[in-house]
């Protein structure tokens, strides 16, 4: 039983369907290359290029479209039915403020939200981005590249944007944003709204026709309730050991929803999924489990459709090459699921 059809769920399902009778449960019937959603907000037609039905890449696994209402030690409740399992892999990921990454939205609702946001954005004269992390910076860059005439403001509560990234990445992105006339306000916290007026705690007033809230992710773990919640959840996250195994030996977790302290990227979700899938097979065969190594991995930051920054464990560079690499990654990921 695999719950969630994102990067971790899709990767593990492709591996495990050759070893087990696999059921993949997802709230939608397709895989989505989530990093491409930012481009889809300014170009809704891009959605078709970053979505592919689960049935396209799964040859044996059964796909159940629905929301898991409750997880138990050997079954789940979904669509008013109980589905039993020997092993479960929880890949329910995280959610972000709409329209980036809602939890439980189906294909039609997802598309409608993106198109609705794009219509408002197209008519807007001023744009407010709350949060200066990776998503905040990337959506501001996508908007200014498509609509250079719009007035864009990023408000960030921290003393500097992109605090978790290298000085080179931060300086490169900040310089690019300012060169494109994007206003960056740090040390400010938006706490009140009056119509199109947004007011910070320090009393600054910002007018905006549309706002994007980019203040972090929330793990999707609401389906874990009651006594099993006490067993598996701490601080809203699924607690796993070095083998990505929970305190219930037959239940594993990969991706954003678990407690592994690492950057929550698609690449890391896929790495975890491969280890978790291997360990489920190893557990069945009574073999030694493999540890997940939390080494630093490659991170790509997009600044519009062409420019970007790549952070490698050994170097960091900005310019056209990172932008090109991100396109290649999107192409390769979508080819795997088509």
Secondary structure, DSSP 8 states (H G I E B T S, - for coil): -EE--SHHHHHHHHHHTTTS--EEEESSSEEE-GGGHHHHHH-GGGGGGSEEEGGGT-SS-EEEES-EEEE-SSEEEETTEEEE-S-EEE---EE-STTT--SS--HHHHHHHHHHHHHHHHH-SEEEEE--SHHHHHHHHHHHHH-TTSEEEEEESSSSSSTTS-HHHHHHHHHHHHHTT-EEEES--EEEEETTEEEETT--EEE-SEEEE-S--EE--TT--HHHHHHHEETTEE---TTSB-SSTTEEE-STTB---S---HHHHHHHHHHHHHHHHHHHTT------------EEEEETTTEEEEEETTEEEEEHHHHHHHHHHHHHHHHHT-
